Amino acid sequence: MVEKALDEIKRGAVEIIDSDKIRDLVEKFYSDGSRFRVKAGFDPTGADLHLGHTVLLQKLRVFQKHGAIVQLLIGDFTASIGDPTGKSETRKVLDREIILKNAQTYQEQVFKILDRDKTEVVYNSKWLDALGASGIIALSRLFNVARMLERDDFEKRYRAGQSISISEFLYPLLQGYDSVELKSDIEIGGTDQKFNLLMGRHLQKAYGLSQQAILMMPILEGLDGVQKMSKSLNNYIGITEEPKDIYAKVMSISDELMWRYYEILSDSTLDEIEQMREDVANGILHPKKVKERLALELTARFYNKEFANIARREFDNVFKSNRLPSDIEEFEAEDGVWICRALVDSGLEPSTSQARRDIKQGAVRVNQEKIFDDKLNLNSGDYILQVGKRKFAKLKVK
């Protein structure tokens, strides 16, 4: 049982530091029921979670199966500084009210995956507010500037003569101090968080505590299969999106990216995934069928099987039978409205310039016919506007 648990825990991980400690904790749980603490920190800098965030949440759920109490750390204090990881400039300070609002939204979403009874939600402002100036100065003595500048993003900015604020030096120290306060046994994070995760080990040792083990998960690529999943890049799948949108977006990923999503996100076993790979390679199974299975699983995870099956039928109607969706939103416009303005006002395009580009590329349809005239005006009547394969709107022109 322990070996099976460890295989589940290690699955998809890029790097593990002190795997022996993880083994000891899991073995102790299965021998005498002793639970252990696994920490994961989330700075509530945005309101919604996407599949990229769930990579860690899925791993936390696996730990919960095998004895862990998850310390879900909401970085309401550290979010006000901003994690410098991967940033080429100092981040803007977020308003406290926005941070707390985002934190509440995070909690509502994470329990779509995590077991509430095995989760402790903690806010780091509880101890970092109390730390005070003298405490922060004492903490800063435990790490030197030379080592801080070894951090990749700091080193690049320093060599380029770009600004690095003192508060950014404090960020990894404060995140590390969270592990001291929580006495975490294990911390998990993305590969981009390695410096911050190691800081937790360093500070726990400095405070005379047992050092946490570290498990690092890969960064999930977005729908483009290249860049990190991100709302700002519009290559994300949000876990609060409509079921039909989650399903359709999963179906839009490439066959190659599909296997990566299976390994990192799916509950299918590695043996099951390998068998599907072999069946696809041998022509026994069509990749679209495999992708449908993944789309159903992920949609059901955030809703239920019934909603997932409805989403599948809707997708099949639109993409296989070439029918229109059943729930197209309706808009109104004045006689003679410019097509680009209509596309923006109906929420199908972010700007008229993008609308022009999509029209010229043949990505826009009016009443299911492609248009290429970006100067088109729509006269009185009813229209179905479409951009790409998934975005529709009904327009009534008066």
KAKADA-V104633 format. One record per backbone hydrogen bond with DSSP energy under -0.5 kcal/mol. CO is the residue of the C=O (numbers start at 0). NH is the residue of the N-H. Records with the same first field share a line. If there is no record, write none. Layout:
CO = NH / NH
This chain:
0 = 4
1 = 5
2 = 6
3 = 7
4 = 8
5 = 9
6 = 10
9 = 12
11 = 217
14 = 215
15 = 17
16 = 213
17 = 20 / 21
18 = 22
19 = 23
20 = 24
21 = 25
22 = 26
23 = 27
24 = 28
25 = 29
26 = 30
27 = 31 / 32 / 33
28 = 32
35 = 68
36 = 38 / 184 / 185
37 = 70
38 = 187
39 = 72
41 = 43 / 74
42 = 44
48 = 238
49 = 52 / 53
50 = 54
51 = 54
52 = 55 / 56
53 = 57
54 = 58
55 = 59
56 = 60
57 = 61
58 = 62
59 = 63
60 = 64
61 = 65
62 = 65 / 67
63 = 66
66 = 35
67 = 69
68 = 37
69 = 71 / 119
70 = 39 / 72
71 = 73 / 121
72 = 41 / 74
73 = 75 / 123
74 = 78
76 = 79
77 = 80 / 81
83 = 86
94 = 98
95 = 99
96 = 100
97 = 101
98 = 102
99 = 103
100 = 104
101 = 105
102 = 106
103 = 107
104 = 108
105 = 108 / 109
106 = 110
108 = 111
109 = 112 / 113
113 = 115
114 = 117
115 = 118
117 = 69
118 = 120
119 = 71 / 121
121 = 73
122 = 125
123 = 126 / 127
124 = 128
126 = 130
127 = 131
130 = 134
131 = 135
132 = 136
133 = 137
134 = 138
135 = 139
136 = 140
137 = 140
138 = 141
139 = 142
143 = 147
144 = 148
146 = 149
147 = 150
150 = 154
151 = 155
152 = 156
153 = 157
154 = 158
155 = 159
156 = 161
157 = 160
164 = 167 / 168
165 = 169
166 = 170
167 = 171
168 = 172
169 = 173
170 = 174
171 = 175
172 = 176
173 = 177
174 = 178
175 = 178 / 179
176 = 180
177 = 181
178 = 182 / 183
184 = 212
185 = 38
186 = 214
188 = 216
189 = 192
190 = 193
192 = 196
193 = 197
194 = 198
195 = 199
196 = 200
197 = 201
198 = 202
199 = 203
200 = 204
201 = 205
202 = 206
203 = 208
204 = 207
212 = 186
213 = 16
214 = 188
215 = 13 / 14
216 = 190
219 = 228
221 = 224
226 = 221
229 = 234
230 = 233
234 = 222
236 = 50
237 = 240
241 = 244 / 245
242 = 246
243 = 247
244 = 248
245 = 249
246 = 250
247 = 251
248 = 251
249 = 252
253 = 257
254 = 258
255 = 258 / 259
256 = 260
257 = 261
258 = 262
259 = 263
260 = 264 / 265
261 = 265
268 = 272
269 = 273
270 = 274
271 = 275
272 = 276
273 = 277
274 = 278
275 = 279
276 = 280
277 = 281
278 = 283 / 284
279 = 282
285 = 288 / 289
286 = 290
287 = 291
288 = 292
289 = 293
290 = 294
291 = 295
292 = 296
293 = 297
294 = 298
295 = 299
296 = 300
297 = 301
298 = 302
303 = 307
304 = 308
305 = 309
306 = 310
307 = 311
308 = 312
309 = 313
310 = 314
311 = 315
312 = 316
313 = 317
314 = 318 / 319
315 = 319 / 320
316 = 322
328 = 393
330 = 395
332 = 397
333 = 336
336 = 377
337 = 341
338 = 342
339 = 343
340 = 344
341 = 345
342 = 347 / 348
343 = 346
350 = 354
351 = 355
352 = 356
353 = 357
354 = 358
355 = 359
356 = 360
357 = 362
358 = 361
362 = 387
363 = 370
364 = 385
365 = 368
368 = 365
371 = 373
372 = 375
375 = 338
376 = 378
377 = 335 / 336
380 = 396
382 = 384 / 394
383 = 366 / 367
384 = 392
385 = 364
386 = 390
389 = 391
390 = 386
392 = 384
393 = 330
394 = 382 / 396
395 = 332 / 397
396 = 380
